Structure formats: structure tokens, C-alpha cells
Amino acid sequence: MADHSIVIAGFGGQGLLFTGKLLAYGGLVEGRELSWLPSYGPEMRGGTANCMVILSDEPVGNPLVDRPTILMAMNAPSLEKYEMQVEPGGWIFYDSTLIPANAGREDVNYRAIPATALANENGVPTLANMILLGAILEETGCLKSESVRPALEKLIPASKAQLIDADLKVIALGRETVKN
């Protein structure tokens, strides 16, 4: 399986750190080497937030991601900040509901997903992050499909277990947005 260096960025409150944790737990389920490094401003909700996730078959020596192979951007400032850092041949997934059309580079793959609009249309306005994650999983294969449920079960407390099926449904919706 390929190594993936992932940056997930946007505003606090968009579920960015949860998305990174889900990828990290999925990596644990698969027995992969990994790191998860969160970063957020003092404002938390509404402030800037990002996390870096590395999924690898080899030990991870440095948790910092300087040249991501995958960028998930949920606001325009995050896309502007990280777009030029993405490895040539890498992937940029962005919420086209919140970010104007963009294709600033010809050496990366862009996927504009109207994640916020889709989340609102489906009655789950807080799950735009999971829609983008579904698109990422479908296009990049950074996690196996069967690793997602056990990762969600590890992250979501038993008292909120009903959220697992909602997350899986929205991840599937995100996968559908990029299928041909």
C-alpha cells in the first residue's frame, strides 16, 4: 500500500481534527505506521485548524507534513496556504460550496466537492467533512473500506453509537461524488 501524507485544513468546528483521527484509527486497524498531529488557533471554533496525518508501511520519523500527497481544504485561506505545497501528482480536495472554483496547478489532481451544500441537502449540516473524506477514500484508497467502521467505533462513544451509521452514510455519499 502506498504512503500518504495528508493535510486537513479549515476553520475550527468543521470536524477537521475528527477527520484526521478517523484516518489515524483506520491506519491502526490496518496495522500501518502513522502519525496524527493536530494544530489549532486559540479561538478554536471559527479560528484556523488543521491536522497532519501520515499513513505508511514504514516507521514515521517526523510527524510534520511539508509536502502532502493529499490536501483536504474546507476554506479558501487553507487552500491558499497549502495548495503549492502538495506533491506533484498529489490530490487536492476542496469544499466548492465555500471555496470558489480553483485549478491553480496543472501537476496535481483537483476535486471540487460541494460538501457543505450536500451536507445541508441531506440534513446533516455538520458532516461536510465526512463527505470530503468519502471522496478522498474513493479516489486515493488511503484506507480500505472495511477499516472505516472499526475506526468510527473506536472514536465515537457507545452513548452516541447512532452517529456511526450517519457518518458511514455520508462517507458513502462522498464516495459517490467522485465515481465515474
N, C-alpha and C positions, 0 to 999 in steps of 0.2 A: 504494500500500500504506500502511496506517495506521502511525503511530508507536507504539512500545511502550516503556514504561519498566517494567522488571522488577526485582523484589527477590526473591532466592532466599536463604532463611534456615533455619538449623537448627543442629545440633551439628557440630563438626569431624569429619571421617571419613565423612560421609554423601554425599560426592560433589558438594557444592554448588558449589564453585569450578569443577569439571569441567563441570557442567551450564551454568554461566554462560559458560565458554569455548566450549562447543559452540554455544550461541546466538550468541555473537560471531562465531565462524568461519562459521556459517551465514549471518550477515549479510554477511560479507566475500564469500562465494560469490555472494550475490545483488547485490553491488555497492552495498550500503547504507552509510550513515554509521552509526557505532556507537561505543560506549564499553563497557568492561568494567572494573569497579572492585571488586577483592576486599577483604575485611576479615575478619580472624580474630584471636581472642584468643591470648595467648602459650601456652596449653595445647595448641593445635591439636586433636588427636583428643580429642573429648569436650568441648572448650571451645566457645564460640559462634563461629559463622562465618556470613558472608553475602557476597553479591556483588550488585552493581547492574549491570544491562545496559540499554543504550538502543539500540534499533534504529530508525533514522529515515531519511527520504528527504532530510533537510536536515542540514547540519553540526551536530554536537553541541557546544554551547558549554560545558556544565557536566556532568561525569560523575556528579554526585550526583543520586540519585532521591529527591525529597521526597514526591512524590505518585505512587506506582506505579500503572500501569494493570493490572499483573499481579503477584500475590504468590504465591510458592510457599513454603509453610511446612512444615517437616519436624519441628517440635517445638512444644509448647504455648507456651513463652516467646517464640518467634519470631512465632507468630500473635498473641499478646497485644501484642507490641511494634509490629507493622506493620499490624494489621488496620484501625485507624482512619485510617491514612494513605492507604489505597487510594482512588483517584479514584472518585467516584460513577459507577456503570455499569461499573466495573472488575471484575476477576476475582480470586478467592481460591481457590487450590488447596491442599489440605492433606492430610497423611497421616492418615487417620482410624484407622489402626491405633495410632498414637502420640498422637493428639490427640482428646479427647472431642468429641462432636457439638457443632457450633457454627453459629450463624447470627445473630451479634450485630447485623448491619446489614441493612436492607431495601433499600438502594440499591446493593448490589453483588451479583455472582453468585458463589455458593459452589459448589465441587465438592469433596466429601469422597471421597477415593480411598484405599482400603485398600492403599496402595503397599507397605508393609513386609510385610503378610500375603501379598499377591500375589507379591512377590519371593521370599519363603520357599517358598511353594507351588510355584513354578516352578524351584526350585533355584538361584536367583541372588540370594542374600540381600543382596548389596552393590549391587544395581541398583534399589532402590526409587526413587532419584532419576530414573532413566530412565523409570520407569512414570509418575511425575508429569509429567515432561517430555512424554511422549506425549500425555497428557490436555491439557496446555497447548497443544501444537501443534494438536491436533484442534479444540479449542474456539475458540482465538483466531486461528489462522492467522498467527501472528507470523513463522513461517518456512514456506517452501514445502517440501513433502515431499521434492522432489528435491535440496534443499540439505543434508539431514541426512547422507547417506552421504559426500559430499566433505568435510564438516566433520569427521566422525569419522575419515576417512582422514588428515586433516591433524593431528589431535590424538593419535591412537593410533599408537605407533611400529610399524614394519614387523614387529619381532620379536613383537608381540602382536596381529597383524592378525586372528587368530581372534576377538578380542573385538568386532570391528566387527559381525559378524553377530549375536552375542549381544545387543549393545546395540540393534541395529535390531529384533530380535525382541521385546525388552522394550518398546521405544518403541511398537511396533505394539500390544502388549498394553495399554499405557496409552491409546492412541487408542481401542481397543475399549471401554474402561470408560466412556466418555462418549458413544459413539454411541447414537442412539435406535433 
